[in-house]
Amino acid sequence: MVGALSQEAKDAFAFDQIPWDRFPCGPQTRDDVARMRSDDPDVVRQAVRGVNGELANSSWSVAALAVPFLLRVAADPHGSCRAYALEVAADAARSTLGPGRRQMLRLPEDEQLFEPSGYPGHWGIAAARDAITADLDLVLSLLADPAPDVRPYAAYAAVAASGRLDDVRSAVQARLGVETDPIVRAGLVFAVAQLACRLPDPECLTWTQTLWADPATPPAVRISAALSWLCLTDSPPPEGLLFILDVCATDDTARLMAPLPWLRAISYDGVTALHRWVRGLLHPDTWHEIDDPWAPSPTQGELYLASWFNGLPPGRLPDPYEMLKNTKWARLGTPMGQAASLPAALARLLDPDPTVRADAARDVLTEVTHQNTVYEATVPVALYIAAILNLPSTTAGEPAGDLLPTRFTLLEWLGDTSDDADDESVAAGARIFGPDHPDADSTVRIYRELRPAVYRAVQELLDDPDSRVRDAALIAAIPLAEHPALAAQRDILADRACLLLAASSNRHHRNRALDALRTWGHDTSTLENTEDAAARQRYNLVRNPDPWAGAGSTDDPPF
C-alpha cells in the first residue's frame, strides 16, 4: 500500500490516498501526518511524537504508512525536528533490541511480531523498510546534510532499508571518508557495522579493530569501533579493547555520544546509555539482574522512596501528621504524574464531615490506583492510611445516610493493594521477568516489607461492631499475613474466615476467604455454596493455560 504511492503523491503530502480507516489508530495517525505540514515547529514535533507513540504501542502498521511523510519532514532544509523524523521513520523499520553481542546491532529479518490488535506487526516493519528503500536516494542525500545532527540519523535510517544495501554501504563509507565531526563519524561506524551484520563483510572486523586500536582516532570513534567489533564476533575481547573501553568510555564521552540513535534506542536517561551498552556486551548474563544495563535506571522517585523507607521508625507506624508534612510527595510518581496534590487530599481523610472524607478518599485512591500496580506514591499512602485507620476522626459523623464508612473504603483499598503485592503477584512477575528479577519493582519490595506494620493497624478492626468494616478488615489482613513474621496469625484469620463465609454474600469477600483457607491447608468443601463452586469453576477456566483445549476446531484467529 505504501509502495503504491507515487513520488509525486509523497512529495505533495497526498496522505488522503491512504485508507487510514482500515488500520487500528489510523485516523489519529492520519491527523498527525496532516499536522506535519504546519509552519509551527511545536505542532510538527507533536505530530512526529504522535507517530512515535504508535510505535511505543507496537502499532508498526500505521507507523509504516507515515514513513514517506516523515522522510519529507526530514528532507526539508527549513523544517524542524528533522533528525527526530528520521529516527521515527527508522524505528518503524525495527523491532525492540535484545541483549547479547550478536543482538545489539541486528535487524530482525524473520521475526514474527503481532500488534495489540492482532495485526501482524512484522508486515508493518517490512512495509517501513520498503518505504525507506523507495526513498533511499532522498535518505542517502541527507548523509551530506549541513546539519550534523541529521547526518547520523540518515545513516540510521538507510541501514534499515530492505534493498540496495550495497548502495547504502558505499554511500556511508564514502561519507565516513570525508566526515570531520567525531560524533557523526562514530555514528557512521555503527552504521557500517550494522550493515555488516545484515550483509556479511569479512573485512569489517579487521577495519573496526584498526580504528579502536589507533590512538590518533577520537575517543567517540574508538568507542563505537570497539562496540562494533564486539557485535561482529563471538571471540573473547582482547585486553587492548577492554583498555580502550575503560579509558575512553568516560562520562564526558557518554554525554557526547548520547544523541546517536543507536544509543537512544537503549537510553532512558541518555548519559548512561553508553555504559549500558558496554555492560550489556561484556556481561550479557546480567540481563535478568536488577542492575541489568537494559533495565530502566531507578527513577528519582524510587531513589527517594528507598531513602524514605530507611528513615522510618523500625517496627511501628509513623506519626501521620509528621509523615504528611515531611514526605516529599512531589518526588513520588503516580499513574497520573507526580503526587504533589496528595497531601491536601490525605489531610481531608481526617475531616469531621463524612461527606468530605468520602470525596477525599475518592481523590486519593483514584490518584494512586491503576492496573493493579504499586506506584511510588502508593507505599506512603498505604502507610499513612494505616496510621490514621484507628483514629476517632475517621468515624466522626457516622453513620451518614447511604455513605459507606470511611474505614470500610480505606480497608477495601488496603486489601486490593496488598493483593497486588502478594506472593502470587510476585510469582507471576518472576515467571515473566525471570526468577532473579521479580518485576524489577523496588516499590513492591518496600511495600512487602511494611506488611507487619500495616497488619497491626488492620488487626484492631477485626472486631469492629460494623460488620462491613469487620469483614473488610479480614479481607485486608489475609494478603498481609503472607509475611513470614505474621505466620502465627493465619489460624486466627482462618477462624474468622469461616465466620465470614457463614454470614456474608459478598462475592469478592467469599472468594478471598475461600482462597486463603485453601492456601493454608483447610478443607473448604463444607463451606462452599453453589455460587462459590460456580465462581471457582469460572475462575479456573480463565486461568486455564490452554483456553482452546477441548473447544474443537475454529476458523476464527486467536487474536
N, C-alpha and C positions, 0 to 999 in steps of 0.2 A: 504494500500500500504506500509506504514511504518512497519506495523506489519508483513508483508510477508518477510521482511529482516531477514535472519538467523543471529545468534550471530556471526558466523564466518565471514559473509559478513560485518557486522558492525565493528567488530574488525579489519578487513583488510581494512577498509575505502573503500569498494567497492560501492562507491556512484553512479557509472555508471549503477547500476542495477535499479536505479530510473528513470522513464521517466520525467525528469525535463521539457522537452519542452511542456508538457501538461498543465503546470501551468503558470499563469502570473508571470513574473520575475523569472521563473525557471532557465533559463540559467545563469543569474547573480548569483543566489544563489548556483547553482552547482559549479561555479567558486570559490565562497567564500569557499565552503566546501573543494574543492581541495587545496586551499591555507592553510587550517588549518593544513596540514601535513608539512608545511615549518619548517625549522630549525631556521628561523629568527623570533624572538618574535614580532617584529613590523608587519611583514606580517600576523602572526596569529591573532594579535589583530585587524588589519584592516579587516581580513576575518570575525571574530566574529562580529565586528561592522557592517559589511555589512548585516549580518542576522538580527541584531538588527534594522538596518534601514528599513528592510522589515516589521518588527513588528510596527515600528513607522508609516508606511504607511498602517497599518491594513491588511497586507498580511500574515495572520496566516497560510495559507495552505503551502506555500513554507518554512516558518519557521519551521513548524512541520516536514517537510521532513529532515531538518537539525538536529533535536533534537538528534538522536542516535550518530551523529558525534560530536556534541557539548559535549555530556556527556563523550565521549572518550578523548576529549581535556582536560576536567576537571579531568579525572582519571589518566592522565599521570603525575607521580610524578616529572618528569623532565621538564614538559611543562610550558608554560607561560599563563598568563591571565586565570587561571583555574577557579577562582571564577566568573569572567565575563562570561565565557562559561556556567557555571551553571545558572547564573542569566538569560541569554538569553534563555536557554532551558526551564527554569521555567516560564518565561514571555510568551513564546509561548503557554503555557497552561493556560493563564489567559487573562481576558479582563480588561478594564480600571476600576479602583476602583471608587467608588462613595461616596458621603457624607453620614453621618448618622452613628450612633453607630453600627447598625446591618450590615453595608455595608463594613466597612473598613477592615475586615478580611475575608469577604466572598469570596468564589469562585463560580461565577455564574454557575449553573448546567443546567438550561433550557433556557438560554437567546439566542435569535436568533440574529445573527450578520451577516453583509454582507461586503465583501471586495469591494474596488473601482471597481473591475472588475465585480461585481455581484455574485461572487462565495460565497457560504455560509461560512462565517468565523467561525461559531460555529463547523463546521465539522473539520476545521483545528485545533481548540482548543482541540476538543475531540481526534483527532489523536495525538496531542502532549502529552496529558495526558496518552494515551495508550502507547506511546513510552517510557515515563518515567516509567510506570508500567512494561513494558517488560524488562527494565534495572534497576529495583528497587534494586536488590541486589548490583549492582555497585554503585548506588547513596547512599544507606544506609551505604556502607563501608566507604564512604567519611566523615561520621559523626565523625569518629575517625582519620581523616587525620592529620598528624603532623602540617600542615599549619593552623593556627587559622582563617585566612580569608576564607578558603574553607569550614570549618565546618558549619557555619550558612547558607551558600548558599546551602549546601547539604540538610539541613532541609527544606529550602525554596522550593527546587525542589521536595523533597519527598512528602510534603503535597499536591502537585498538582497532584499526581498520580490518575488514575481513579479507581484503585483497590488495594487490600491488605492494606487497611488503618489501620487495627488492627496491622499489622506488622510494619507499619510506626510509629504508636503511641508507641508501645513497644520499638522500637529502639530509638526514640527521647527521651522518658522518661529515658531509660537506660543510654543514653549519658549524659543527664542532671544530673543524679546522680553522675557522676564522673568528669564532666567538671569543670575546675578551672578558666578559663578565664571569667571574669564577662560580657564582651560584647557578647561573644559566648553564655553564659548562657541566657542573655536577648533575643537573637535570638531564642534559643530553647524554651523559654517560649512563644514567639509569635507563634512558630510552634505548640506547644501543644494546644494553644487556637484556632488556625485556624483549627486544626483537630476537636476540639470540636464543631466548627461551622458547620462542614461537617458531623460529626459523633457524635451525642449528647452524652455528658458525664456530668451527673448531679453533679459529684464531682469536676469538673474543676473550677467552680465558687468559691467554698469554698477554693480550693487549691490556686487560684490566690490571694484571699483575705489574706490568711495566709502569702503569700510571700510579698505582698506590706505592710502589717502591721508589719512585723518583722524588727526592727531597725538594726539587725545584717546583713541583706541582703544588698548587694552592691546597690548603688543608681540606676544604669542602670537596674538591675534586678527588683527592686521595681517599677521603671517606666514602664517597659514592662508588669509587672504583673497588675499594675493599669490600663493601657490602655487595656489590655486583658479583665480585669473584666468589663470595660465599654462596650466592644464589645460583651460580652456574655449575657448581661441583659439590660432590659429597666428600671430597678429600679433607682431611684434618687441616685446619688453618695453620699456616706456618707462623713461627714466632715473630717474624717481621711484620706480618699482617696484624697480629694481636698488639704489637707495639704501636703500630700506626693508629689503631682504634683507641688505644689507651691515651696516646699523646694528642691526637687530633680531634677526638670526639669530645670537645670541651663544651661547656655551657654556651660560650660565645658562638662556636660553630653550629651548635644545635639551633640557636636562635636565628642565625643567618639562613640555615637550610630549612627552617620550619615552613616557609611558604611553598616549597616544592610540592607538587601534587602527590608524589609517591609517599611523602611523609604525612601530608594532610590526610591521606586515606587511612592512616592509623593513629591520627592525632586527636586527643581530647583536650589537650592544653597546649599544643604547639611546641613549646620549648622542649618537652621530654620525648617527643615523638622519635627523634634520632636515637635516644637511649633505649626506648622500647624496641626499636628495630635491631639494635646491636645485641641486646639481651635475647631477643627472640631468635636471632640467628645462631648465637653461640650456645644458648640453653633452651632449645625447643621443648625439652621435657618439663619445663616450668609452666607450660600452657595452662594447667588447671590449678596452679597455686594462686594464693591471694595476691602475691606481688607479680603475677603474670604480666609481662610487658604489654600485652594487648588489652588487658583489662583497664577500664577507666581508673585513673588515679583517684584517691579519696577526694571527695569534694571538701570545700571549706566547712560545709555543714557537718559532714561526717567527722572531720578532724575536731571541730568544736564539740560535737556530741560526745566523742571519746573523752575529751578533757572534762566536759561537764559530768560525765558518769564517774570519772575518777575522783571528782571532788564531792561526791555525795556522801552523806553520813553512812557509815557501814551498818548494814543490817536493819535500818529503820527508815521510815518515810521522812522526807524533808518537811520543814515548815512551809505550808503552801504560800503564805504571804511573801516570805523571803524568796521562795522559788520563783514566784511570779515577777518579783522585782529584779532579781539578779540574773535570771536566764536571758541570754542574748538571743531572743526569739528571731530577730531579723536574719540571723545566720543560718537558720534551720529551714530545710526545704519541705514543701507540701506539694500535693499534686497540682496545685494552682499557682505555685511560685514560692515565695518566702512567707514565713509565719509572723511577720511584723504586726499583723492585725489581731493575732490570737490573744495577747494578754488582756485586752479590754473585754473580749467575749468571755474569757475564762473567769475574770473577776465577777461578771454578771451571774455566773453559776451560783453565787452566794447571795444574790439579791433576795430580799424578803418576799417579793412578789413571785408566785409560782409561774405566772404567765411570762414574766421577764426571764426566769430561769429556763423555761421551755424554749423560748426564742434563742437564748444564749447557747443551749445545748445543741440546737439545730445548727447554729452558726459554727460552733467549734467542731462538731463531729463531721459536718459536711466538708470542712476545710481540710481535714486530715484523713478522710476515708475515700478510697478509690481502688477498685480492682484488687481487693484482698492484699494490699501492700502495706508494709510497715514503713512509713516515711520517717525522715529525720525528726520532724516535729511530733510524730506520733508518740515517741517514747516519753518526753517530758509531759505531754498532755496526759498520757495514761497515769504517770506518777502523780501529777497534780490532782487528777480526779480521784485517785486512791487516797490522797492525803486529805481531801475535803469530804470524802464519802460519808463519814460518820459525824460531821459537824451538824449541829441542830439547824443551822440556817438552810441546809439542803431539804428540809421538810417544812419550812415555815409556810404557813398559809394553806397547807394541805389537810384534807382533800379539797380539791378545787374543781368542781364540776366534772367535765369529761377529760380533763388533763391527766395524763399519766404521771405517777410520782417521779420526781426528778431522779431519785436514786434508782428507780427501775430503768429509766432511759440510760443513765450512766453505766449501770451494771450490764445492760444488754450490749453496749458498745465495748466495754472491757472484755466481755466474753467473746465477742466476734473478733476483736483484735488479738486476743490470746489464741483463738483458733488459727488465725493467720500466721502465728509464730509457733504453733505446736509441733510435736515431733513428726507428725505425718507431713506437714508442710515442708519442714526442713528436709525430710527424706525425699520428698518429691523434687526439691531443688537439687539434692545430691544426685538423683537419677539423671537430671538434665545436665548439670554442670560438672559432674564428677564427684567422687566420694570425698575428696580433699578440698572441695570448693563449693560449700553449701550456699549456693546462690550469691556468693561473694558479697553478702549483705551484712555489714557490721551493725546496722541498726537492729536487725533481728537478733543478733547475738547479744547486744546490750539489753534489749527488752527481755530476753530469756533469762538473763542474769538477775533481773529485777523482779522476777515472778514471786519469790518468797515474800518480799515487802508488800507487793500488791495483794497477795493472798491474805495477809494478816488483816488488811482493811476490809476485804470482801468477807472474810470469815465472820466478822462481827455482825453481819446482816443475815446469816443463815437462819437466825431465829426471829427475824423481823415479824411483827404482828401482821403486816400486809403480805398476803400470800404471793402477790405479784413480785414484790421486792424479794421475798424469801426464795422463790423459785429462780429469779434472775441471778441472785447471789450464788445459788448452787451451780447454775449453768456456767457462770463466770469462773467459779472455783475449779471446775473439772479440768480444763486445759492447764490452769496454773499448777495444779497438783502433779503434773508430769515432771516438775523439777525434782531431782533426786532428794533434796532436802525436805520435801513435802510428802515423801512416800508413805509415812505413817498416817497421813490424813485421808488416804484413799478409802480405807474401811469405813471411816466416819461418813465420807461423802457417798459411799455406796449405800449405806442405810438410808440416807436422805433421798437418794435417787429412787429407791424403792417406794418411799412415801410419795414422791412426786408422781411416779407412774400410777399410783393408786388413785390420785385425785385430779391430775391435770390432763387437759385435752389439747394443750399447745403442741403442735406437730414438731416444731423446732426443738422445744424443750424435751419432748419424749425421745426424739431421735438421739439427741446428745446424751441423755441419761442412759438409754439402752446401749449406745456405742461404748460409753465409759464402763458400764458393767461388764460387757463382753471383753473389753480390753483388759480389765482387772480380773478376769477369770471366773466371772459369775454366770450361772445358768439363768438365761432370761426367758426361757420358754413359757414359764407360767406368768410372766409379767407382760408379755406382748398381747395386744388385742388384734382384731382383724385388720384394722387400719395400719397398725405398726408393721405387720407382716407384709402387707401390700406395699408400704413405703420402702421396706427393706429390699423387696424384690425389684422395685423400680430403681433404687439406688445401685444395686448390684448390676442391673442391666446397663446403666450409664457407665459404670466403671469397667464393664467388660472390655478387655483389650482388643477383642476381635468382634466389633459390632456387626459384621456381616456374617458371622458364623450362624449357620442354620437358616439363613434368610433366603437361600436359593440364589439363582442367577438373577441379574438385573441389568437392564440396558442403561440405567442412569449412572453417570460417572460419580465416583465417590465424593467429588467436591460439589 
